[in-house]
Amino acid sequence: MGEIKLVRSQVEEKYQQIASTVSQIDIQESQSVDMIDTQKEIEMAEKMQDIAVQWQKIMESYQRVVNQHLGLSEEALDSLEERERQAAKGIEMLK
């Protein structure tokens, strides 16, 4: 059975790719509606604005969740490295 080797640089590179992708999500506000002639068009514009606001909230929430996940993953990686070091010390003491 082969050894599983933890290569932090490769993991961090993937973290950076994810973080970069999330930060590029463009959260834009809808453009304001100019003079609208009918009540139906006004209602439609208001609904579209509501959707745009909700979309913005969803994307901000998504960014927070992904960034939180990346932080927790970083902590897990640190913990794995520490356990790997401790295991290596233990093996060394048994020799």
N, C-alpha and C positions, 0 to 999 in steps of 0.2 A: 504494500500500500504506500503510495507516495505522500510526501510531506506537503502540507498546505502552508504556504508562505504568505504572510501578510505584507503587502507592499503598499505602504501608506501613500506614496506619491501617486500611484495609480488611482487609489480611492479618492484622494483629494482632487485630482484632475477631474474626475467624474462629478464630484461635488461642485466644482467651479463651473462645469458645463451646465449643471442643473440650475445653479444660482444665477448664471448669466441669462439663461433662457427665461427664468421667472422674472428677472428684472427688466427684460425687454418687452414684457406684456404691456401694451400701450393702453392705459386707462384714460380715455378721452371723454369729455363731457359733450353732450349733444349740442349742436349749434342752435342758437335761439331761433324761434320761429318768427318770421317776418309777418307782415299783414296777411291774415288769413280771412277769406271771404265768408266761409260758411261755418256754422256751428259744428257740423260733422267733421270738418277738417281740424277744427280746434280740439275737439275731443280726441281725435286720432293723434294729434301732435302731443297732447297731454299724456296719453297712454304711452306713446313712444318715449317721451321724456321719463316717465316712471320706469319703463323698461331699462332705459340707459342708466338711470340712477341705481336700480337694482343690480344691473350688470357690473357697474363700477364697484359696488359693495361686494359682490361675489368675487371679483378678480382681486380685490384688496385682501379679502379673507383667504383666498387661495394662496396668494403670495405669503401671507403670514404663516399659514399651515406648512407650506413647503420650506420656508426659512426655519421654522421651528423644527421640522423633521431633519433638516440638514444639521442644525445645532445638536440635536439629540444623537444623530448618527456620528457626529464628530466626537461626542463624549463616549459613545460606545467604542469607537475606534481607539480612543485613548486608553480605555479600560482594557480592551483586548491586547493592546501593546504592553501594558503593564503586567497583565497576567502572563503573557508570553515571556517577558523578562523574568518574572518570578519563577516560572516553570523551568526556564533555562538555568537559573541559579540553583534550584532544587536538584535538577539533574546533575549539575556540576558537583554538588555536595555529595551525591551518591557515588560518584566515581572514585 
